[in-house]
């Protein structure tokens, strides 16, 4: 593998890592307090803490059951620019979305169950 190919591979892996969604760990999940900006009244869905994002944003993913969900970020042309999976429990799940590698633009973020059904979608602007 040439140096240029190694460098490109490392850049790609860094990009994927920066855009990945990671579940925050809590010592007592029952004691999780949901910020007012992240509350979801429906039984399933997705909500961002803010519609204006710089490098990262908190996100609530609400599910009716324990499952693996897929989170996709779409650009303005509706192309997938990031895709990650996360295991979520029944109820509220606070995740972080890292957007440092995204250029300034408008984006849409979608939440899908393991069968590919859309559970929720919302928009955000990367500043």
N, C-alpha and C positions, 0 to 999 in steps of 0.2 A: 504494500500500500504506500503510495507516495505521500510526502509531507502535506501536499495540498489536499489530498483526499482525507487524510487524518484530521486536518484542520476543519474541513467542511463537516466531517462526521461529528467532531466535538461541538461545532457551532450548532448543528441540528439537534444534538442531544441536549445542549444547553437551552435551546429554544423550547423544546418539548418540556423540559424540566420546569422552566419558568412559567409556562402556561398551564401546568398541571394543577388540578384541584386536590387539596389535601384536607383531610378531616382533622380538625383540632382535637386534641385529646383532653379529656376532662377526668378528674379523679372520681367524681360522683355525677354520672350523666343525669340522674333524676334532679339534681340541684341546678341544672342549666337554666339561667335566666335569659329570656329572649328580649333583646333590645326592641323597643317600640318600632323602630324603622324596619325590623326584620320579621315582624309578626305576620302570619298568614292565617286568615280565618277559614279558608277551605281545608278539606282533609288532605289534599295533595297540592303541590305547587312549588314554585321557585320565586324567591324575592331577593333582590340585591339591596344592600344597605344604602347605596347611593347610585343614582343613574350617571354620575360623573366620576370617572375613575382615572387615577394616574398610574400607580404601579400594582396595586392590589385592592380588592374589595371583599368584604364579608358577604356571604350569601346564605340564606336559609333554604334548605331543601326539605320539604315536608312530604312524608310518605305514610301510607296506610299500613305498611308492613316492612319487615327487614328485607332488603333486597339490594342487588347491585344495580346502580343507575349509571347512565352515560350522560356526560355533560359535554355539549358541543357548542363552540363559539363560531358564529357565522359572520363573514364580512358583509359589506354593503351589497356585494354581488351575489349573496346567498351561498358562498363557498365556505366549506368548513375550514377554519384556520387553526382550530385546536379541538382536541377530543380527549377526554379522560373518563375513567370510571371510578366509582367510589361506592363503598358499602355504606348503606344508611339504615338506621333503625326506624321503627314506627314512631311517627311524630316529627318533631323539629330536629334538624341536623345543621349545625353551623359549619360551613366550609369556607375556605379562602380561594379566591380566584386571582391568579397572578397574571398581570397584563403588561409587564415591563417591555416585553419583546414586540408588542403590537404597535403599529404606527397609529398616529392620531387619526381617528375616524369614528364612525358609528358602527356598532356591532349588535348582534342578537345572540342571546344565550338560551339554549334549549335543554330541557331535562327529559330523558327518555328512560323507560323501564327496560328490563332485560329482553323483552319481546320487541323492542323498538317503538313502542307506543309513546307518543308525546304526552308528558305529564304536566308540563308548564313551559312557558317561554316569556322572556322579557328582553328589553333593549337597554343598552348603555352606550355612553360616549367616552372614548378614551381621549383624555386630554394630553 
